[in-house]
Amino acid sequence: MKKWILALSLSFLLTPAFADETKPKGIVNLQASASLTVDTDLMLATLAVEAENHDPALLAKTINKKMAWAMSTSKPFSNIKLKGGQYSSHQIFHKRIFKAWRGSQSITLQSKNTAELGKLIGLLQEQLLVKSIRYQVSKEKLAQSKQGLLKQAIANFRNKATFISQQFEKSGYTLQTININSNTPRPPVFYAKSRMMSSAPMSEAAPANLQQNTSIIQVNVNGSIQLVN
């Protein structure tokens, strides 16, 4: 029994020693990146119909009528994508006394043609409220930009790995792990005041003033290398 306990104790003492021998040496963690500032090429505007009525049926009818008008007004603008939002309504009270039903429904306009989008927004402001205007990089431009940045980030990683190998007087390195990730640019959002932006007739409504912005796109490459003698 005593021999068995002694052998077991020795096995526990020897295990860490073997683990240290198999642990890789000369491992260096690296990180490299590449970034680019690009102009936004896609504009999105959210507009909404808002109304109040004591009768929920009449409320829905009013909002549906204005939304139908908005759809019809937007139809000639073929370069603008239009997406309708869900209808919502809720009761409003004043000093715990029912006042009316309030309902709303929104639409989102999307286009790369700033001039046309501004013109349409100007027309829709006769009956709709401008809730927000956003500028962002389109998926096509984002993918194209990231492809070039990925190539540059990898080149930066390799150059850094070669430089470190030379500084430690090593012949080279082997790649152990690699991770690649990129950011998702957050476009600025401009919120409009909660009121109708224009009360002029549709033929006299002024186009919205839309201006492009810029976004920073970045690709990061991080991983580990093992220096080779």
C-alpha positions as CSV (number, residue, x, y, z in Angstrom):
1,M,0.0,0.0,0.0
2,K,2.8,2.4,0.9
3,K,4.5,1.7,-2.5
4,W,1.3,2.6,-4.4
5,I,1.0,5.9,-2.5
6,L,4.6,6.8,-3.3
7,A,4.3,6.0,-7.0
8,L,1.1,8.1,-7.2
9,S,2.9,11.0,-5.5
10,L,5.7,10.8,-8.0
11,S,3.4,10.9,-11.0
12,F,1.8,14.2,-9.7
13,L,5.3,15.7,-9.3
14,L,6.5,14.7,-12.8
15,T,3.4,15.9,-14.7
16,P,4.1,19.6,-14.5
17,A,7.7,19.1,-15.7
18,F,6.5,17.3,-18.8
19,A,3.9,20.1,-19.5
20,D,6.7,22.7,-19.4
21,E,8.7,20.8,-21.9
22,T,5.9,20.7,-24.5
23,K,4.9,24.3,-24.1
24,P,5.8,26.2,-27.3
25,K,8.5,28.8,-27.0
26,G,9.1,32.0,-28.9
27,I,5.4,32.9,-29.3
28,V,4.7,36.5,-30.0
29,N,1.2,38.1,-30.2
30,L,0.7,40.7,-32.9
31,Q,-1.9,43.1,-34.2
32,A,-2.2,45.1,-37.3
33,S,-4.9,47.2,-39.0
34,A,-5.8,49.3,-42.0
35,S,-8.4,52.0,-42.2
36,L,-9.9,54.2,-44.8
37,T,-12.2,57.3,-44.7
38,V,-14.9,56.9,-47.4
39,D,-17.8,59.1,-48.5
40,T,-21.3,57.9,-47.8
41,D,-23.2,57.1,-50.9
42,L,-26.6,56.0,-49.5
43,M,-29.2,58.2,-47.9
44,L,-32.2,57.0,-45.8
45,A,-35.0,59.1,-44.5
46,T,-37.8,58.1,-42.2
47,L,-41.1,59.9,-42.4
48,A,-44.3,59.3,-40.5
49,V,-48.0,60.0,-40.5
50,E,-49.3,60.9,-37.0
51,A,-52.9,61.6,-36.1
52,E,-55.4,61.6,-33.2
53,N,-59.1,60.7,-33.1
54,H,-61.7,59.6,-30.5
55,D,-62.7,56.8,-32.9
56,P,-60.0,54.3,-33.6
57,A,-61.6,53.3,-36.9
58,L,-61.6,56.8,-38.2
59,L,-58.1,57.2,-36.9
60,A,-56.9,54.2,-39.0
61,K,-58.8,55.5,-42.0
62,T,-57.1,58.9,-41.8
63,I,-53.6,57.4,-41.5
64,N,-54.3,54.9,-44.3
65,K,-55.5,57.7,-46.6
66,K,-52.3,59.7,-46.0
67,M,-50.1,56.7,-46.5
68,A,-51.8,55.9,-49.8
69,W,-51.1,59.5,-50.9
70,A,-47.5,59.2,-49.9
71,M,-47.1,55.9,-51.9
72,S,-48.7,57.5,-54.9
73,T,-46.5,60.6,-54.6
74,S,-43.4,58.5,-54.4
75,K,-44.2,56.3,-57.4
76,P,-42.7,58.5,-60.1
77,F,-39.3,58.5,-58.3
78,S,-38.0,55.2,-59.7
79,N,-34.5,55.6,-58.1
80,I,-35.9,55.7,-54.6
81,K,-36.7,52.5,-52.7
82,L,-39.7,52.8,-50.3
83,K,-40.4,50.6,-47.4
84,G,-43.5,50.9,-45.3
85,G,-43.5,50.5,-41.5
86,Q,-46.1,49.0,-39.1
87,Y,-49.1,50.8,-37.9
88,S,-49.4,51.4,-34.2
89,S,-51.9,53.2,-31.9
90,H,-52.4,53.8,-28.3
91,Q,-54.8,55.7,-26.0
92,I,-53.8,59.0,-24.5
93,F,-55.2,60.4,-21.2
94,H,-55.3,63.7,-19.5
95,K,-55.6,63.5,-15.7
96,R,-56.7,59.9,-16.0
97,I,-59.5,60.9,-18.4
98,F,-59.5,59.4,-21.9
99,K,-58.6,62.0,-24.4
100,A,-58.2,60.3,-27.8
101,W,-56.5,57.6,-29.7
102,R,-53.1,58.4,-31.2
103,G,-51.8,56.4,-34.2
104,S,-48.7,56.5,-36.4
105,Q,-47.2,54.8,-39.4
106,S,-43.8,55.4,-40.9
107,I,-42.1,54.9,-44.3
108,T,-38.4,54.7,-45.1
109,L,-37.0,56.2,-48.2
110,Q,-33.6,54.9,-49.5
111,S,-31.6,56.2,-52.5
112,K,-28.1,57.1,-53.8
113,N,-29.6,60.0,-55.6
114,T,-29.5,62.8,-53.1
115,A,-31.2,65.4,-55.4
116,E,-34.2,63.1,-56.1
117,L,-34.5,62.0,-52.4
118,G,-34.5,65.7,-51.3
119,K,-37.1,66.6,-53.8
120,L,-39.4,63.7,-52.7
121,I,-39.0,64.6,-49.0
122,G,-40.0,68.1,-49.8
123,L,-43.2,66.9,-51.4
124,L,-44.1,64.4,-48.7
125,Q,-43.6,67.0,-46.0
126,E,-47.1,68.4,-46.9
127,Q,-48.7,65.6,-45.0
128,L,-45.9,63.6,-43.3
129,L,-43.3,64.4,-40.6
130,V,-39.6,63.9,-41.2
131,K,-38.5,61.8,-38.2
132,S,-34.8,61.2,-39.1
133,I,-32.3,61.4,-42.0
134,R,-29.3,59.0,-42.1
135,Y,-26.3,58.8,-44.3
136,Q,-24.3,55.6,-44.7
137,V,-22.0,53.5,-46.9
138,S,-23.8,51.1,-49.3
139,K,-23.2,47.4,-48.9
140,E,-21.5,47.3,-52.3
141,K,-19.1,50.1,-51.5
142,L,-18.5,48.7,-48.0
143,A,-17.6,45.3,-49.3
144,Q,-15.2,46.7,-52.0
145,S,-13.5,48.9,-49.4
146,K,-13.1,46.1,-46.9
147,Q,-11.5,43.8,-49.5
148,G,-8.7,46.4,-50.2
149,L,-8.3,47.1,-46.5
150,L,-8.0,43.3,-45.7
151,K,-5.2,43.0,-48.2
152,Q,-3.4,46.0,-46.6
153,A,-4.0,44.8,-43.0
154,I,-2.5,41.4,-43.8
155,A,0.5,43.0,-45.4
156,N,1.0,45.1,-42.3
157,F,0.8,42.0,-40.1
158,R,3.4,40.2,-42.2
159,N,5.7,43.2,-42.2
160,K,5.5,43.5,-38.5
161,A,6.1,39.8,-38.0
162,T,9.2,39.9,-40.3
163,F,10.5,43.0,-38.4
164,I,10.2,41.4,-35.0
165,S,11.9,38.2,-36.3
166,Q,14.9,40.3,-37.5
167,Q,15.1,42.2,-34.2
168,F,15.4,39.0,-32.3
169,E,18.0,37.7,-34.8
170,K,15.7,34.9,-35.9
171,S,15.6,33.4,-39.4
172,G,11.8,33.8,-39.7
173,Y,8.5,32.8,-38.1
174,T,5.6,30.4,-38.5
175,L,2.0,31.6,-38.2
176,Q,0.2,30.0,-35.2
177,T,-3.2,31.8,-35.0
178,I,-4.9,34.5,-36.9
179,N,-8.2,36.5,-36.4
180,I,-9.7,39.0,-38.7
181,N,-12.5,41.4,-37.9
182,S,-13.8,44.8,-39.1
183,N,-15.9,47.5,-37.8
184,T,-19.5,48.4,-38.9
185,P,-19.6,52.2,-39.5
186,R,-22.4,53.9,-37.6
187,P,-24.0,56.6,-39.7
188,P,-24.9,59.9,-38.1
189,V,-28.6,60.3,-37.6
190,F,-30.2,63.7,-37.9
191,Y,-33.5,64.0,-36.1
192,A,-36.2,66.5,-37.3
193,K,-38.4,68.5,-35.0
194,S,-41.6,66.8,-34.0
195,R,-43.8,68.9,-36.3
196,M,-44.6,69.2,-40.0
197,M,-41.6,70.6,-41.7
198,S,-43.5,72.5,-44.4
199,S,-47.1,73.6,-44.8
200,A,-46.8,74.8,-48.3
201,P,-48.7,73.1,-51.2
202,M,-47.1,70.1,-52.8
203,S,-46.0,72.1,-55.8
204,E,-44.3,74.7,-53.7
205,A,-42.6,72.5,-51.1
206,A,-38.9,73.1,-50.9
207,P,-36.5,70.1,-51.3
208,A,-34.8,68.9,-48.2
209,N,-31.2,69.9,-47.9
210,L,-29.2,66.6,-47.8
211,Q,-25.5,66.5,-47.5
212,Q,-23.1,63.6,-47.7
213,N,-20.9,62.6,-44.8
214,T,-17.9,60.3,-44.3
215,S,-17.4,57.1,-42.5
216,I,-14.2,55.4,-41.2
217,I,-13.9,51.7,-42.2
218,Q,-11.3,49.6,-40.4
219,V,-10.1,46.0,-40.7
220,N,-8.1,44.4,-37.9
221,V,-5.8,41.4,-38.1
222,N,-4.5,39.9,-34.8
223,G,-2.8,36.6,-34.1
224,S,0.3,34.9,-32.9
225,I,3.6,33.8,-34.5
226,Q,6.4,31.5,-33.4
227,L,9.9,32.7,-34.0
228,V,12.2,30.3,-35.9
229,N,15.9,30.0,-35.3
